[in-house]
Amino acid sequence: MNAEGTTMTGTAANTVTIVPESEIAGLMDAASAFDAVEATFAAMASGDAYNFPVIREAIGHEDALYGFKSGFDRKALALGLKSGGYWPGNEARGLTNHQSTVILFDADTGRVKALVGGNLLTALRTAAASAVSIKHLARPDSKVLGMIGAGHQSAFQMRAACAQRDFEKVVGWNYHPEMLSRLEDTAKELGLPFEAVSLEELGAQADVIITITSSHEAQLMADWVRPGTHIACMGTDTKGKQEVDAALLAKAVVCTDEIAQSTTIGEAQHAVAQNLITAADITEIGAVINGSHAGRTSADQITLFDGTGVGLQDLAVAAKVVDLAREKGVAQSVLF
Ligand code: NAD
């Protein structure tokens, strides 16, 4: 080894931090995820951070969908990828169907820096994204939260939303009514009354609506939504999925995490295909965070956030977890 710690073959010892899935819950919380995601959206809009094209493939084995989401944040020096996908047979094996792992690289050298469990982080960063949209776009006096969807993500979504406004009640609807108990239990945990309602009634009561389903057709119609409502559409992250009436986007101030994803795999894909809006009508939420776009300008506007999920969100929360694991002395390190 020479004076710089470099061996004759040009390789120096590299410490890789490992944060397994089992450690994430004890390290990361919704507030830290919110700060990381808000800063990431701001960096994207100011040109400091960008996502690379998403890869998602049906691999022809176990009916699995597998892919990568990746990017680089020049400001935070977050470089890496989230890799994983959906294995429908996992539940029968006692495993979660959605599986993901984040790999972070040193932006100065390209050497691998960390390996982080991505399952819980995905739920936290997705809930943080809609919470960021509520902070910046929902009316400050919003009192009723409407939840469409009662799957795994929905509880995370409700908790993160309730940290942004003083909601007094939650109303909910789900395609599979037998799953509504998840929404009721989560509302109870937050000290809020819950009412299961029809979709029309949900639109009539809610000031903020979150959609988080795997629906492939519009559930919420444009005419059912009151002026002044904020809607966070979080379920549509693939071509062909849809949660709300395309006409709703034409009536709304539309913001998104990333415009290219919004028009191709997000909720806006349908409104764009039907020529109801164009990409020019959609604003990056980061521009609202940075103050270069006004966002909501009146109490009777409908605002809509198309949350498609970007790789930079994953890198931001994973980088935060690595810092927390090191701070708390629970990081596992290996020489690589
Ligand atoms: P889940 O499987 O636990 O729940 C699925 C939800 O969709 C349930 O509420 C179910 O009743 C509903 N649903 C199923 N079929 C439906 C149909 N035909 N019509 C209407 N609703 C239907 O899934 P989850 O983990 O809660 O994820 C929900 C959605 O969010 C998925 O589509 C997932 O891909 C998406 N997601 C998006 C992001 C993002 O960043 N935008 C991140 C994670 C998950």
Residues whose N, C-alpha, C, O or C-beta is under 5 A from the ligand:
A	BS01	NAD	T126 G149 A150 G151 H152 Q153 S154 N174 Y175 H176 I212 T213 S214 S215 H216 M234 G235 T236 D237 G307 T308 G309
